[in-house]
């Protein structure tokens, strides 16, 4: 994301000293850490429904969204559902759905997807044969959705860089995007957010195909999907940005595009053949990593968990079977362990103005046992008036160890809270002297410690 950092250099002598220090770091093979970046972040959740689903059941899902603590929901609007035959539009259920969401205070961020049989080659993931038909659908949809102020954006398709979801070319997706933008803009006096279809990963080839000077004016947000530990053989959300050309992706968005915000609008962890405790640990580690890690370059502005509940055990699944079990709740809405963990992270981070810290701001020291694969992630929250609170996440993925964490930025020694992953909390002030949190007990990757530290008095 483009950010303007204004630096005032008071004298050439100081400038020279700084340049010498930086050159020394580079010569030593240690590039200087990036400058901290401050931005306001937000969180949301996904869920899917079929047109015609019982709205009384939908209301139970909306209650779970409220319980989770988020007020934004990503969901799909199927072209095939609402224009099943040419020029036969049916909005009754969708209008009722949007009105019901409004009564729960939920803002909707739909993605538009799924080509009807009559408009394409017979497959739901195919491009339309006539893009004018797609334009007409988006126009008619926008006229209906303009009646609902809680519909705040439109995302154009889903994973258009993945042939499972889009069998067309990138050039055809450009045409799809342009037509959707023009149709929706023709209806709305003040445009809602136009969101690029979520990429299946930070795909440099795909985003580069839309930029520069070709399509970036047709969207305001660039999302991608994470699923960093979806494959049980990949157990390292902490290495996620190393697996992709993240720096190049950010550069394309910032320099070839128009510096659009970058979002994660799908991330999840399946409980198929894995435990609920593993899923719970993943979400806490992932949210902390994507918002707080230096590796993210401070570019992630939004995180969306996938999804409220598991799929119907009798319904077909798009993709592998593990997709069925990505819910924070089981299909019957029984909460999995991850639900309260995500709820806790939402309470700490949603709609907060944060700063990604520099990489020297926390020091861990083992006081009993030995570190095996230790991590810390620190988020500094702007409380206004120059006050800064802090959220610190600490864990060791391998060993049992007791440690202490020393902070560069001091906090209130009478305001240190340990948040348990079940959403309960423990006053930890007796183990905090204002800079060092002591008696932190770690035991493998499923034991993640989350501390909230109040501003220094």
N, C-alpha and C positions, 0 to 999 in steps of 0.2 A: 504494500500500500504506500502511496506517495506520502511522505511526511516532510514538512519543512522544519529544519532545526537551525535556529539562528544562533550563531556563535560570535561573540565579541572578543577580539584579540586585543589585549591592552598594550602589549609591547612586543617588538620583534624579538627581544631576548627570550621571553617566555615561549614564544612560538618556536624559536630555534631549539629550546630545551625539549619541548614536546616532540618535535620532529626527530630529534636525536633519540629520544626514548622509544618512539615508535619504530625507528629503523633498527634499534637494538633488538626489539622483540621479534621483528621480521627475520633479522639475521640469525636469531636463535631458533628459528623455526616455530615461533609462537606468535601468530598474528594477534593483534590487539582485540579484545572483546568488543562486540558491537555496543554502540551507545544504547542506554535504556530507552525504551519507547513506552509512552503513556497513551492508553486508549480506553474507551468504554467497551466492555464486552457484554455479551448476552447469551442466553441458553434457551433451548426449546426441546421438543420431543416430536417424534414421528408416530403416526398410526394410520392404518388403512381400513377403509370400509367399502362395501359394495353398495351401489345404488339400490335403494329399497330396503336396506337393513333396518331393523326395528329401531326407531329413534329412542325408545325407552332403554334399549341396550346401549345405544350410542351415548346416552346421558350418563350411564355408569362409567363409560370410558372418560367422558369429560370430567367427571368427578375425580378420577385418578389423575388427570392432568392438573387439576386444581390442587390436589393433595401433593403432587410432586413439586409444586411451587412455581412452575413456569406459566407464562400467559401466552405463549406462541406455540402453534401446532402446524407441522408440515404434513400434508396429505395429498392424495392424487385426485385429479379430475380427469376421467377417461372420456376422450372424444367418442369412443365407441359406445359408451353408456348414454351420453346425452344427445347424440345425433345418430341413432342406430340405423336410420335410413336417411337418404339425402333430403335435406331441408325439413326433417321431422325432428324438431328440438323438444326436449322434455326436461324442464327445469324444476318440476314440482318438489321432488325429494331434496334436491340440492339446496333450493331456497329454504326449505324447512330445516335442513342440516345447519346452514349458516346462521339462521336465526336462533337455533338452539345453542350453538357455540357462543353467540353473543350474550345469551342469558348467563353463561358461565364465565363471562369476561375473557373469552379466548379469542385471540387474533389468529387468523388463518393465513398460512403461506402455502397455497396449493401449487403443485407442479402439474402441467397439462401434458398428457401422454396418450398413447394407445390409438392407433389408426383403425377405424372401423373397416369391416370387410369390403364394403362398397367403395371406399375411398382409396384403397391401396391394392396390394397384390394378394390380399387375403390373410396376411400375417399382421398381428397387432403392432409389431416393431418396424414395419416398413414405412418408407416415405410416402406421402400422398402422391397419387398420380397427377393430381391437379392442385397446385398450391393455392389457387384461388378458393378452393373448397376449405382448406385449412384457415385461410384468412377469414372467410365467412363465419366459420365456427368460433374463432377467437373473438370476432366482433360481437356475435350474438352472446357469447359467454360474458364478455365484458359488460354488455348492457344489463345483464342479470346481476352480476356481481357488484356493479356500481351501487346497487340498492343496499349493499351490506358493507357498512363502514369498517367492519372487523376483518374484511378480506384486504390485506395490506400489501400483497405482492403476487406476482405470477412468475413461476419458474417454468422455463420452456424445455420440456422433455426431461429425461432422466438418463444419465450415463450414455450420452450420445457418442462417447468414445469406446463403447463396449458393444460388440455386435449382438450380444444377447438382448440388448435393449434398443438398438438402432441399427438396422441393416443397411442404411444408406451411407453415403459418403459425407465427409466433412463439408464439402461444398453444398450438398443438399441440406445439411443442417443449418448452414448459414442462411439459406433461403427460408427455411422454417422459422428461424429466429427473427429475421427481418419482417416477415409477414405477420408474425405474432405481435411484434412490437408496434408495427404500423396500425394493426387492427385495434389493439387495446388503446393506443394513444389517440385514435380517432374518437373514442368514446369518453375517456376520462379527461376532465378539465385539468386536474392535477394528477400526473401519472403516478400510479403505485410503483413500488420497487419492481424493476424488471430484473429477474435473476437468470443467469446463464444456467442451462441444464447441468446438474451436478455431475462432475467428472468422476470416474471410478477410482481415480487416484490423482496426484498432482502430475498431470499428463502434459509435458512440455510440447509434444508434437501437436496435440489437439488444440491447446490454447494458442499456440503459434499460428495455427491454421486460420484463426479468426482475427489475427492482428499482424501488422499495424494497418490502420486506416481503412479497414474493411467492414468490421462488425462491432467493434467495441463500443460504438455509440448507441448500440441497441440493448445494452445491459448495464446494470449498476453494481452487481455483486458477482463474484466468481467463487462458486462452491466446489468442494470435492468431498469424496467419501473416504473414510480412513480404514476401519476394520483392521487395525494394525496387528491383532493377534487372532484373526479369524481362523487361520490355519494353525492347528495345535503345534506344528513343527516350528512356527515362528512365535517366539515368546519374548518379544522385545519391542514393545511400543516405544521404549526409550531410544531405540535406534531407528525409529520410523523415518526421520528426515534423511538419514544416511542411505536409506534404500532407494531414494528417488533424487532426482536432480532439483532439489528444493530451491537452492539459490537461483538457478536458472529460471525455474517456474516463477518465482517472485519477481525476478528481473523482467520477464516477459509481461507480466501483469502490470508492473509499475512503469516500464519504459516503452514497450510496444503498445500496451493498452493504455488505460487512463487512470491507473493507480487505484483500481476498484478494491473495496474491502474483500478479504479472502475469508471464506466460511468453511467450516466442516458441517455439512448438513445431513450427514449420516455417519454414525459410528456405533458399533455394537459388538457383542460377544455372545456367541451361542452357548447354551448349556447342554447341547447334545454331546454326550460322552464326556462332559466336563462339569465341574461342580458349581453350585451357586456361589460359593466362596471365591472361586476363581473369577467368576463374572464380576462380582462385587469389587474385588481388588483391581481388576482391569479398569473399570470405569473411573475409579479414584485416581489411579496412576495415569490414565490417559488424559483425563481432564486437566490434571496438574501439569502434565508434560506439554500438552498443546498450548496452554495459556502461559506457562511459566518458563519453559526451557529456552535457553539462549539459541538452541538449534532452530527454533521456530522463527527467529529473527523478529519476534514481536509482531508477526503478521496475522495471526489468527484472531478474529474479532468475534466469532460466534461458534457455538458448539451445539449440535443437535443429536440427542441420543436416539438410537433406533432399537426398540420401539416400546410402546406401552405394554402390549401383551403378545404372547405367542400366537401363531396362526392356528386357525381351526384345524384340529388333527385330521379331519376328513377332507380338507380343501387341497387343491393342487398347489404346488410350490413352483415359482419361477426360480430356477437354479438348484443348487444342491440341497439336501435334506436339512442341513444345519440351519438354513434360513428360517425354518419353522420355529426355532427355539431362541430367537433373538430378544424376546420380550423381557421387560423388567418385571412382568407378572406372567403367570401361566395363563392359558387361554381362558380359564374360569375366573380370572382376575385375582387369584391368590398371589400375593406379593412375593417375589423372589428377594433374596438378601440384597440384591443390587438396588432395589427400589429406594430404600431408605438411605443408602450410601449416596446415590445420585441426588436425592432430595437434600441431603446435607451439603453437598457441593454446590447445589443451586442456591441454598440459603447463604452461602459464603461468598459467591461470586457473581450471580446473575445481576446484570445492570450495574455492575461496579466499574468505577474508573480505576484501572490498575496500571502498574509499571512492571515490566519485565526486568528483573534485577541483573546487575552485572555478575559474572560468574565467581566472584570472590566473596560474596556477601554472607555466606554461611560456611562455617568450619565444623565438620563432624569429628569427634574423637571417641574411640571405643574405651569404655571404662571397665568392661568385663566381656571376655570373648574377643573375637576377631571379625572384622568386616570380611564379607565374601564378595558381594556385588551390591554396594550401597549406593543410594541415590537420595538427593534432596531436591525439592522444587519450592521456590519461594515466590509468592505474589504479594506485592505491596499495594494496598488500597488507599486511594486518596479520600480522606475523611473531611476535607475542606479546612480552610484556615491554616494550611501548612501541616496539619496532622496526618500521620501515616500509620495505618494498622497493617498487620502482616498475617499472611496465611502460609504456614510451613508444612510441607508434606515430606515425611522421612520414611524410608524402608530399606531393607536389605533383602535381595531376592534369593539369597542362598543360606545365610548363616543365622544362628541365634546369637544376638549380641546386645549388650546394654551400652548406650552411648549418650553423649551430650552434644548439643548443637549450639554454637556461639554465633550470634547475629552481629553484623556490622552496624545495623540500625537498631538502636536501643528501643525497648518497649516499656510498657507499664508493668513493674514487677508485681503489681496486685491484680493484673488482668491478663492471665494466660489460661486458655481453655484447651483441653484435649477433647477433640470430637471423635467419638467412637463411630465405627462404620455402620452401626445400627441406628444412628441419628441421635443417640444420647450423648451427654457431655459430662466431663469431669473437670472441676477446678484444678488447674495444675500450677497455680501461683506459688505454692510452697516449693516447687521445683524450678522456679524461675527467678533470677536475680536482676532482671532487666536487660541482660544481654545473653545469658547462657541458660538454655533449657536442659535440665539434667534428668537422669533416670528414665531415659527413653528406651523402652524394651522392644526389640525387633525379633522376628522369628519367621524368616522366609517371606516370599512375595505376597502371601495372603494377609500378612500383618502390616498394615499401612497406618502410620500415625499422622494425624492431621491436627495441627495446633493453630489456634487463633490468638494473636497477640495484640492487645490494645495499644494505642499511641502512647508514647512516652509523656509523662506528666510535665 
